[in-house]
């Protein structure tokens, strides 16, 4: 395998990993607070559609990215209302929300975007950092991203620092996720904290969708996320709810996705289905307890019925 091929695989892997990473970073905050966001798929898909629509209407990729984040937040408000305030089943709500998002974005794309075809969509161009982008293998992948790609990486760093288990916001998030009743009796507003966590996750999901649509694909197509939202949830589990673990999981999934296209081109005879299922197999191993580290929050997917 040539250096050029390795560089291409790494670049493609990182391009896939960035939206996955920012979505997983937001999802980890929500799960640590006790809310399982299976609707991350719908949040990303809605963010991608709104991002493209906003860019087409305004003629600005920046405005499109903002529209994607706002769409994710609106989606998150509905999720928070159902999962936190109304105490609906979080798994059922998430699956139903994803189906709704798929239907609405598909219909919307056919009506206002001509199915994503024939549109002159403003998108983000690559911003190459001098010298660093010329480094072998990793240079183009890490230092040749779009402006929105760098924003996504910055957002991950901010989430990791602000909601670290050692900071006060992180301690509060972990408290309501581990034992909501005890946290409520200490004076924490459990439901309010969980709503904020869901909104953080939904904003990250909208940003991830906008990054996918405006920086990578530069268009919108039906079901373009293709399970990335679910894979973000998998990355959180495989990463054991730690940002470093989530980072490595996202990179691994990104490289695995890139290899799906690279290996057949190299003539390597590995069934495509094996490459597709590998990330989920890793998640199953992590869930089964064979991988050490932090366990899931005790209150994950458990509605709070005590003090708000």
SERO-4910 file (N, C-alpha, C, O; in steps of 0.05 Angstrom, whole numbers):
BEGIN
 pado doro    nc1    nc2    nc3   cac1   cac2   cac3    cc1    cc2    cc3    oc1    oc2    oc3
  Unk    A     17    -24      0      0      0      0     18     25      0     35     28     17
  Unk    A     13     43    -19     30     66    -22     23     87      0      3     86     13
  Unk    A     42    106      3     38    128     22     13    145     14     -2    154     31
  Unk    A     10    148    -13    -13    164    -22    -39    151    -15    -58    164     -8
  Unk    A    -40    124    -17    -64    110    -10    -70    111     20    -93    115     28
  Unk    A    -49    108     36    -52    110     65    -62    138     73    -80    142     89
  Unk    A    -50    159     60    -59    186     65    -88    190     58   -103    204     73
  Unk    A    -97    179     36   -125    181     27   -143    167     47   -165    178     53
  Unk    A   -135    144     57   -152    129     76   -154    145    102   -176    148    113
  Unk    A   -132    155    111   -132    171    137   -149    196    133   -165    203    151
  Unk    A   -146    210    111   -161    234    106   -191    229    105   -207    243    117
  Unk    A   -199    207     91   -227    200     89   -237    191    116   -260    197    123
  Unk    A   -221    177    131   -229    168    158   -234    191    177   -254    191    192
  Unk    A   -216    211    176   -220    234    194   -244    250    185   -259    261    202
  Unk    A   -248    253    159   -272    267    149   -298    255    159   -316    269    166
  Unk    A   -299    229    160   -323    215    170   -324    217    201   -345    219    212
  Unk    A   -300    217    214   -299    217    243   -308    243    256   -318    243    278
  Unk    A   -303    266    242   -308    292    254   -338    295    261   -344    301    284
  Unk    A   -357    292    242   -385    295    250   -393    274    271   -410    279    288
  Unk    A   -382    250    268   -388    229    287   -378    236    315   -391    232    335
  Unk    A   -354    248    316   -342    256    342   -358    278    356   -363    276    380
  Unk    A   -366    299    341   -380    321    354   -408    312    363   -417    321    384
  Unk    A   -421    294    347   -447    284    356   -444    266    381   -460    268    399
  Unk    A   -423    249    381   -418    232    404   -411    248    429   -419    240    451
  Unk    A   -396    269    426   -389    286    449   -413    298    461   -416    299    486
  Unk    A   -432    308    445   -457    318    455   -474    296    468   -486    300    489
  Unk    A   -475    273    455   -491    251    465   -480    241    492   -496    233    509
  Unk    A   -454    243    496   -443    234    521   -452    251    545   -457    241    567
  Unk    A   -455    277    540   -466    295    561   -494    287    568   -501    286    591
  Unk    A   -511    282    548   -538    274    553   -540    248    568   -555    245    587
  Unk    A   -524    228    559   -525    202    573   -514    203    601   -525    190    619
  Unk    A   -494    219    605   -484    222    633   -505    235    651   -504    230    675
  Unk    A   -523    251    639   -545    263    654   -569    244    657   -588    250    671
  Unk    A   -567    221    644   -589    201    647   -608    199    625   -628    185    627
  Unk    A   -604    214    602   -623    214    580   -609    200    556   -589    210    546
  Unk    A   -621    178    547   -611    164    524   -623    176    498   -647    175    494
  Unk    A   -606    188    482   -615    202    457   -612    184    433   -594    187    417
  Unk    A   -629    164    430   -629    148    405   -638    165    382   -635    157    359
  Unk    A   -649    188    387   -658    206    366   -635    223    354   -640    241    338
  Unk    A   -610    216    362   -587    231    350   -587    229    320   -578    247    306
  Unk    A   -595    206    309   -597    203    280   -615    224    268   -608    237    248
  Unk    A   -638    228    280   -657    249    270   -646    277    274   -651    294    257
  Unk    A   -632    281    296   -620    308    300   -600    314    279   -599    337    268
  Unk    A   -583    295    272   -563    299    251   -575    303    224   -567    320    208
  Unk    A   -595    287    218   -609    288    192   -623    315    189   -622    328    168
  Unk    A   -636    324    210   -650    350    210   -630    373    207   -635    392    192
  Unk    A   -607    370    221   -586    391    219   -575    392    191   -569    414    181
  Unk    A   -572    369    178   -561    369    150   -581    382    131   -573    398    114
  Unk    A   -606    375    134   -626    387    116   -629    417    120   -629    432    101
  Unk    A   -631    425    145   -634    453    151   -609    469    143   -611    491    134
  Unk    A   -585    456    146   -561    469    138   -560    475    108   -553    497     99
  Unk    A   -568    455     92   -568    459     63   -590    479     55   -585    496     38
  Unk    A   -613    476     67   -635    495     61   -628    523     68   -633    542     52
  Unk    A   -616    527     91   -608    554    100   -587    565     82   -587    589     76
  Unk    A   -568    549     73   -547    558     55   -558    566     28   -549    586     16
  Unk    A   -577    550     18   -589    556     -8   -605    582     -7   -604    599    -25
  Unk    A   -621    586     14   -638    609     17   -622    635     20   -627    655      8
  Unk    A   -601    634     37   -586    658     44   -561    662     26   -551    684     24
  Unk    A   -553    641     12   -529    642     -3   -504    642     13   -482    649      3
  Unk    A   -506    634     39   -483    634     57   -480    607     71   -500    597     82
  Unk    A   -457    595     69   -452    570     83   -452    573    113   -461    556    128
  Unk    A   -443    597    122   -443    602    151   -472    603    162   -478    591    182
  Unk    A   -489    617    147   -517    618    155   -530    590    154   -547    583    171
  Unk    A   -521    574    135   -531    547    134   -523    531    158   -539    515    169
  Unk    A   -498    534    167   -488    520    191   -504    528    216   -511    512    233
  Unk    A   -509    554    218   -525    564    241   -553    552    240   -564    545    260
  Unk    A   -565    551    216   -592    539    213   -592    510    221   -611    500    233
  Unk    A   -570    496    214   -568    468    222   -568    464    253   -581    447    263
  Unk    A   -553    481    266   -552    480    296   -579    487    308   -588    473    326
  Unk    A   -592    508    297   -618    516    307   -639    494    303   -656    489    320
  Unk    A   -638    481    280   -656    459    275   -652    436    294   -671    423    304
  Unk    A   -626    430    300   -621    410    320   -632    417    347   -642    399    361
  Unk    A   -630    442    355   -640    451    381   -670    449    382   -681    440    402
  Unk    A   -684    456    360   -713    453    360   -721    423    363   -739    417    378
  Unk    A   -707    406    349   -711    378    352   -706    369    381   -721    353    391
  Unk    A   -685    380    393   -679    373    421   -700    382    440   -705    369    460
  Unk    A   -713    405    435   -734    414    452   -757    395    453   -769    389    474
  Unk    A   -764    384    430   -785    364    428   -777    339    443   -793    327    458
  Unk    A   -752    331    439   -742    307    453   -742    311    483   -750    293    498
  Unk    A   -733    334    492   -733    339    521   -761    340    533   -765    330    555
  Unk    A   -780    351    518   -808    352    527   -819    324    532   -831    318    552
  Unk    A   -814    307    513   -824    280    514   -809    263    535   -822    249    551
  Unk    A   -783    263    533   -767    245    549   -764    254    578   -763    237    597
  Unk    A   -762    280    582   -756    290    609   -782    300    623   -788    291    645
  Unk    A   -796    318    610   -819    330    623   -843    310    624   -856    308    645
  Unk    A   -848    296    602   -871    278    601   -863    249    608   -880    232    610
  Unk    A   -837    244    613   -827    218    621   -834    196    602   -839    173    611
  Unk    A   -835    202    576   -840    181    557   -816    162    555   -794    169    562
  Unk    A   -822    137    545   -800    118    542   -779    129    522   -786    136    499
  Unk    A   -755    130    531   -734    144    515   -727    128    490   -720    140    470
  Unk    A   -728    102    492   -721     85    468   -742     88    447   -736     92    423
  Unk    A   -767     85    455   -789     87    436   -790    115    424   -794    119    400
  Unk    A   -787    136    441   -787    163    432   -765    168    411   -770    181    391
  Unk    A   -741    158    417   -719    162    399   -723    150    372   -718    162    351
  Unk    A   -733    125    371   -737    111    346   -759    125    330   -757    128    306
  Unk    A   -781    133    343   -803    147    330   -793    174    319   -801    181    297
  Unk    A   -777    188    334   -767    214    325   -749    211    301   -750    228    283
  Unk    A   -733    190    300   -716    186    276   -733    180    251   -727    190    230
  Unk    A   -754    164    255   -771    158    232   -785    184    222   -788    188    198
  Unk    A   -794    200    241   -807    226    234   -788    244    219   -795    256    199
  Unk    A   -763    246    229   -743    263    216   -737    253    188   -733    270    170
  Unk    A   -735    227    184   -729    216    158   -752    224    138   -747    232    116
  Unk    A   -777    221    147   -799    227    130   -801    257    124   -805    264    100
  Unk    A   -797    274    143   -800    303    139   -777    313    121   -782    329    103
  Unk    A   -753    304    126   -730    314    110   -732    304     81   -725    318     63
  Unk    A   -741    279     78   -744    268     51   -765    284     36   -760    291     12
  Unk    A   -787    289     48   -809    305     36   -800    333     30   -804    344      8
  Unk    A   -786    345     50   -777    372     46   -756    375     24   -757    394      9
  Unk    A   -738    355     22   -718    356      1   -731    354    -27   -722    367    -45
  Unk    A   -751    338    -29   -764    335    -55   -780    359    -63   -783    366    -86
  Unk    A   -791    373    -43   -807    397    -48   -790    422    -53   -794    436    -73
  Unk    A   -771    427    -36   -757    453    -37   -729    450    -47   -716    471    -54
  Unk    A   -717    426    -48   -690    423    -57   -688    406    -82   -666    398    -90
  Unk    A   -711    399    -94   -711    382   -117   -696    356   -112   -681    346   -129
  Unk    A   -701    345    -88   -687    320    -81   -657    323    -77   -643    303    -76
  Unk    A   -648    347    -74   -619    352    -70   -604    355    -96   -580    358    -96
  Unk    A   -618    353   -119   -605    355   -145   -609    382   -158   -629    396   -153
  Unk    A   -590    390   -173   -592    415   -188   -591    440   -172   -598    461   -181
  Unk    A   -581    438   -147   -580    462   -130   -551    471   -129   -532    455   -126
  Unk    A   -547    497   -130   -521    509   -126   -518    515    -97   -526    537    -87
  Unk    A   -507    496    -82   -507    498    -53   -481    510    -43   -459    499    -48
  Unk    A   -482    533    -30   -457    545    -18   -446    525      3   -461    515     20
  Unk    A   -421    521      2   -408    502     20   -382    513     30   -372    533     20
  Unk    A   -370    500     50   -345    509     61   -322    497     45   -322    473     38
  Unk    A   -302    513     40   -278    504     26   -257    495     46   -257    504     69
  Unk    A   -239    479     37   -217    470     54   -199    493     62   -193    511     45
  Unk    A   -190    494     86   -171    514     96   -145    500    104   -144    487    125
  Unk    A   -126    501     87   -101    487     92    -82    504    109    -76    527    102
  Unk    A    -73    494    131    -54    508    149    -26    504    138    -17    481    135
  Unk    A    -12    526    131     14    523    119     33    506    136     32    506    161
  Unk    A     50    492    123     70    474    134     58    449    147     64    427    139
  Unk    A     39    453    166     27    430    179     11    413    160     11    388    163
  Unk    A     -3    425    141    -19    409    122     -1    393    103    -11    375     89
  Unk    A     25    399    102     43    384     85     56    361     99     72    347     86
  Unk    A     50    357    124     62    334    138     52    308    125     29    307    116
  Unk    A     69    288    124     61    263    112     38    249    127     38    249    151
  Unk    A     20    237    113     -3    221    123    -23    238    139    -46    241    130
  Unk    A    -15    249    162    -34    262    179    -38    291    172    -58    303    180
  Unk    A    -20    303    157    -23    332    151    -48    339    137    -63    356    147
  Unk    A    -55    327    114    -80    334    100   -105    327    117   -125    341    115
  Unk    A   -103    306    133   -127    298    149   -133    317    171   -156    324    176
  Unk    A   -112    326    185   -117    343    209   -115    373    204   -128    388    217
  Unk    A   -100    381    184    -95    409    180   -103    418    152    -94    439    142
  Unk    A   -122    403    140   -133    411    114   -163    411    115   -176    406     95
  Unk    A   -175    416    139   -204    415    142   -217    441    133   -203    461    128
  Unk    A   -243    441    132   -257    466    127   -259    482    153   -253    472    175
  Unk    A   -268    507    150   -272    524    174   -292    511    193   -288    512    217
  Unk    A   -313    500    182   -333    487    199   -322    462    212   -329    455    235
  Unk    A   -304    448    199   -291    425    211   -275    433    236   -276    419    256
  Unk    A   -260    455    234   -245    465    257   -264    474    279   -258    470    303
  Unk    A   -287    486    272   -307    493    292   -317    468    307   -320    468    331
  Unk    A   -322    447    292   -331    422    304   -310    411    324   -317    403    346
  Unk    A   -285    412    316   -264    402    334   -262    420    359   -258    410    381
  Unk    A   -265    446    355   -264    465    378   -288    459    397   -285    461    421
  Unk    A   -311    453    385   -335    447    401   -330    422    418   -339    422    441
  Unk    A   -317    402    407   -311    378    422   -293    385    446   -297    375    468
  Unk    A   -273    401    441   -254    409    463   -269    424    484   -264    419    508
  Unk    A   -287    443    477   -302    458    496   -320    440    513   -321    442    537
  Unk    A   -334    421    500   -351    403    515   -334    386    534   -343    381    557
  Unk    A   -311    377    525   -294    360    542   -284    375    567   -283    364    588
  Unk    A   -278    401    563   -267    417    585   -289    426    604   -286    423    629
  Unk    A   -311    435    593   -333    446    610   -346    424    626   -353    428    649
  Unk    A   -350    401    613   -365    379    626   -347    356    635   -356    333    637
  Unk    A   -322    363    640   -304    343    652   -315    334    679   -327    351    694
  Unk    A   -311    309    687   -320    300    714   -308    316    737   -316    313    759
  Unk    A   -287    332    731   -274    347    752   -284    376    754   -277    390    773
  Unk    A   -302    385    736   -313    412    737   -340    411    751   -353    389    753
  Unk    A   -350    434    760   -376    434    773   -399    426    754   -416    411    762
  Unk    A   -400    437    729   -421    428    711   -419    398    706   -440    384    705
  Unk    A   -395    387    703   -392    358    699   -401    342    723   -414    321    720
  Unk    A   -395    352    747   -404    338    772   -434    338    774   -446    318    782
  Unk    A   -447    360    767   -476    362    768   -489    343    748   -508    329    754
  Unk    A   -477    342    723   -487    324    703   -485    295    713   -505    279    710
  Unk    A   -463    288    723   -459    260    733   -477    254    757   -487    231    759
  Unk    A   -482    274    774   -499    269    797   -527    262    789   -539    243    800
  Unk    A   -539    277    770   -567    271    762   -568    246    745   -590    234    744
  Unk    A   -546    238    733   -546    213    718   -543    189    735   -553    167    728
  Unk    A   -529    191    757   -524    168    774   -547    163    794   -556    141    796
  Unk    A   -556    184    807   -578    181    826   -594    207    826   -588    226    841
  Unk    A   -615    208    809   -631    232    806   -645    240    832   -647    264    839
  Unk    A   -654    220    847   -669    226    871   -651    239    892   -658    260    904
  Unk    A   -628    228    896   -609    240    915   -600    267    906   -597    285    923
  Unk    A   -595    270    880   -587    296    870   -609    317    874   -603    340    881
  Unk    A   -634    309    871   -657    327    875   -658    336    904   -664    359    909
  Unk    A   -653    318    923   -655    325    951   -632    343    960   -633    356    981
  Unk    A   -610    344    944   -588    363    951   -593    391    940   -578    409    945
  Unk    A   -615    393    924   -622    419    914   -618    423    884   -624    444    873
  Unk    A   -607    402    871   -603    404    842   -630    402    827   -647    386    835
  Unk    A   -633    419    807   -657    417    790   -653    395    770   -642    400    748
  Unk    A   -662    371    776   -655    348    760   -666    351    731   -651    348    712
  Unk    A   -692    356    729   -704    357    702   -692    380    686   -688    377    662
  Unk    A   -687    403    699   -675    425    684   -647    418    674   -640    424    652
  Unk    A   -632    405    691   -605    396    683   -607    377    660   -591    379    641
  Unk    A   -626    359    661   -628    339    639   -638    353    613   -629    345    591
  Unk    A   -655    372    615   -664    387    591   -640    401    578   -637    400    554
  Unk    A   -624    414    594   -600    428    584   -582    407    570   -571    413    549
  Unk    A   -578    384    583   -561    364    571   -571    354    544   -556    350    526
  Unk    A   -598    351    542   -610    342    517   -606    364    496   -600    358    473
  Unk    A   -608    389    503   -605    411    484   -576    413    475   -570    419    452
  Unk    A   -557    408    493   -529    407    485   -524    385    465   -511    389    444
  Unk    A   -536    361    470   -533    339    451   -546    346    424   -535    340    403
  Unk    A   -569    358    425   -583    364    400   -569    386    384   -568    385    359
  Unk    A   -558    406    398   -542    426    384   -517    414    371   -510    421    348
  Unk    A   -504    395    385   -481    382    374   -490    364    350   -475    363    330
  Unk    A   -513    352    352   -523    336    330   -529    352    305   -522    345    283
  Unk    A   -541    376    310   -546    394    287   -521    404    274   -519    406    250
  Unk    A   -500    410    291   -474    418    280   -461    396    264   -450    401    243
  Unk    A   -463    371    275   -452    348    261   -465    344    234   -452    338    214
  Unk    A   -492    347    233   -506    344    208   -498    366    188   -495    360    164
  Unk    A   -495    390    197   -487    412    180   -459    408    169   -453    413    146
  Unk    A   -441    397    186   -414    391    177   -414    370    156   -400    372    136
  Unk    A   -430    350    159   -432    328    139   -442    339    112   -432    333     91
  Unk    A   -463    356    114   -476    366     89   -460    388     76   -459    389     51
  Unk    A   -449    406     91   -437    430     80   -407    429     77   -395    445     62
  Unk    A   -394    410     90   -365    408     88   -355    383     74   -335    383     59
  Unk    A   -370    361     77   -361    336     66   -377    329     40   -364    327     19
  Unk    A   -403    325     42   -419    317     19   -425    341      1   -426    338    -24
  Unk    A   -429    364     13   -436    389     -1   -462    387    -16   -465    398    -38
  Unk    A   -481    372     -5   -508    369    -16   -525    355      4   -515    348     26
  Unk    A   -551    352     -2   -568    337     15   -582    315     -1   -591    320    -23
  Unk    A   -583    291     10   -597    269     -2   -612    254     19   -607    256     42
  Unk    A   -632    239     10   -649    224     28   -633    205     45   -616    190     36
  Unk    A   -638    207     72   -625    190     92   -594    191     89   -581    170     91
  Unk    A   -583    215     85   -555    217     80   -538    210    105   -514    204    101
  Unk    A   -549    212    129   -534    204    152   -529    174    154   -509    165    164
  Unk    A   -548    158    143   -545    129    140   -535    115    165   -517     98    164
  Unk    A   -547    122    188   -541    108    213   -519    121    229   -510    110    249
  Unk    A   -509    144    221   -487    157    236   -496    165    264   -479    165    282
  Unk    A   -521    173    267   -530    180    294   -530    157    313   -522    159    336
  Unk    A   -538    133    303   -536    109    319   -507    103    325   -501     94    347
  Unk    A   -490    107    305   -462    101    309   -449    120    330   -431    112    344
  Unk    A   -460    144    332   -451    163    353   -457    152    380   -441    154    399
  Unk    A   -481    141    383   -489    128    409   -470    105    414   -461    101    437
  Unk    A   -464     89    394   -445     67    397   -418     76    405   -405     64    422
  Unk    A   -409     99    394   -382    110    401   -381    117    430   -361    113    443
  Unk    A   -403    128    441   -404    135    469   -401    110    487   -387    110    506
  Unk    A   -415     89    479   -414     64    494   -387     51    492   -375     43    512
  Unk    A   -376     50    467   -350     37    463   -328     54    477   -308     43    485
  Unk    A   -332     80    478   -313     98    491   -316     99    521   -301    114    535
  Unk    A   -335     84    532   -340     82    561   -346    109    574   -338    115    597
  Unk    A   -360    127    559   -369    153    569   -346    171    576   -350    190    592
  Unk    A   -323    166    565   -299    183    569   -292    196    542   -293    182    522
  Unk    A   -285    221    543   -281    236    518   -257    224    502   -258    223    477
  Unk    A   -236    215    516   -213    203    502   -222    177    488   -215    172    465
  Unk    A   -237    161    503   -247    136    491   -265    141    468   -264    127    448
  Unk    A   -282    161    470   -300    169    448   -285    178    424   -292    171    401
  Unk    A   -263    193    429   -246    202    407   -235    179    391   -236    178    367
  Unk    A   -223    160    406   -211    136    393   -232    120    379   -228    109    357
  Unk    A   -256    117    391   -278    102    378   -286    115    352   -290    102    332
  Unk    A   -289    142    352   -297    157    328   -276    154    306   -283    150    283
  Unk    A   -250    155    313   -229    152    293   -229    124    282   -227    120    258
  Unk    A   -233    104    300   -234     76    291   -257     72    271   -254     60    250
  Unk    A   -281     83    278   -304     80    261   -300     94    234   -307     85    213
  Unk    A   -286    118    236   -281    133    212   -262    118    193   -267    116    169
  Unk    A   -241    106    204   -222     91    188   -236     66    177   -231     59    154
  Unk    A   -252     53    193   -267     29    184   -285     37    161   -287     21    142
  Unk    A   -298     60    162   -315     69    140   -298     74    115   -307     66     92
  Unk    A   -275     86    118   -258     92     95   -248     66     83   -245     64     58
  Unk    A   -242     46     99   -232     20     90   -253      5     73   -246    -11     56
  Unk    A   -279     11     78   -300     -2     63   -297      4     33   -304    -12     16
  Unk    A   -286     28     27   -283     36     -1   -254     30    -11   -250     26    -35
  Unk    A   -235     31      8   -207     28     -1   -199     -1     -6   -185     -6    -25
  Unk    A   -208    -19     11   -200    -47      8   -208    -59    -19   -192    -73    -31
  Unk    A   -233    -56    -28   -240    -67    -54   -223    -55    -76   -216    -69    -95
  Unk    A   -215    -29    -74   -198    -17    -94   -170    -29    -94   -157    -29   -115
  Unk    A   -162    -39    -71   -136    -52    -69   -136    -81    -76   -116    -95    -76
  Unk    A   -160    -91    -82   -163   -119    -89   -164   -138    -65   -161   -162    -69
  Unk    A   -168   -127    -41   -169   -144    -17   -197   -157    -15   -217   -142    -16
  Unk    A   -198   -183    -13   -223   -197    -14   -234   -201     14   -232   -223     26
  Unk    A   -246   -180     26   -259   -181     52   -288   -174     47   -294   -153     36
  Unk    A   -307   -190     56   -335   -184     52   -342   -156     62   -334   -149     85
  Unk    A   -357   -141     47   -365   -114     54   -381   -114     80   -378    -96     96
  Unk    A   -397   -134     84   -414   -136    108   -398   -137    133   -406   -127    154
  Unk    A   -374   -150    132   -357   -152    155   -347   -125    164   -346   -119    187
  Unk    A   -339   -108    144   -330    -81    150   -352    -64    162   -348    -47    179
  Unk    A   -376    -68    152   -399    -52    161   -406    -59    190   -412    -41    206
  Unk    A   -405    -84    197   -414    -92    224   -392    -90    245   -397    -93    269
  Unk    A   -367    -85    236   -344    -85    255   -348    -65    278   -343    -72    301
  Unk    A   -355    -39    272   -359    -20    295   -380    -29    315   -376    -26    339
  Unk    A   -401    -41    305   -422    -50    324   -413    -75    340   -421    -78    363
  Unk    A   -396    -91    328   -385   -114    342   -367   -104    365   -368   -116    387
  Unk    A   -352    -83    360   -335    -72    381   -353    -61    404   -346    -64    427
  Unk    A   -375    -48    397   -394    -38    417   -406    -60    434   -408    -57    458
  Unk    A   -412    -83    421   -424   -105    436   -403   -116    456   -410   -123    478
  Unk    A   -378   -117    447   -357   -126    465   -354   -107    489   -351   -116    512
  Unk    A   -356    -81    483   -354    -61    505   -377    -64    525   -373    -63    549
  Unk    A   -401    -67    514   -425    -69    531   -424    -94    548   -433    -95    571
  Unk    A   -412   -115    537   -412   -141    550   -393   -142    574   -393   -160    590
  Unk    A   -377   -120    577   -359   -119    600   -331   -130    595   -316   -131    614
  Unk    A   -325   -138    571   -298   -148    565   -278   -126    564   -254   -130    566
  Unk    A   -287   -101    559   -270    -78    559   -273    -63    585   -295    -56    593
  Unk    A   -251    -60    599   -252    -47    626   -258    -17    623   -257     -6    602
  Unk    A   -263     -5    646   -268     24    646   -294     31    659   -306     15    674
  Unk    A   -302     55    654   -326     66    667   -351     53    658   -354     47    634
  Unk    A   -369     47    677   -394     35    670   -414     56    662   -409     80    664
  Unk    A   -437     47    652   -459     66    644   -470     80    669   -470     68    690
  Unk    A   -479    105    666   -493    118    688   -516    102    698   -531     91    682
  Unk    A   -519    100    724   -540     83    737   -568     92    729   -586     75    727
  Unk    A   -572    118    724   -598    128    718   -604    131    688   -623    144    681
  Unk    A   -587    119    671   -590    122    643   -617    111    633   -623     88    639
  Unk    A   -632    127    619   -659    120    608   -680    116    629   -701    104    623
  Unk    A   -674    124    654   -694    122    676   -706    149    681   -691    167    690
  Unk    A   -732    154    677   -744    180    682   -743    187    711   -745    170    729
  Unk    A   -741    213    716   -740    222    744   -769    229    753   -783    245    739
  Unk    A   -778    217    774   -805    221    783   -807    236    810   -829    240    821
  Unk    A   -784    245    820   -784    259    845   -786    289    841   -800    299    824
  Unk    A   -771    303    858   -770    332    856   -757    341    830   -739    328    820
  Unk    A   -767    363    818   -756    372    793   -733    392    798   -722    402    778
***
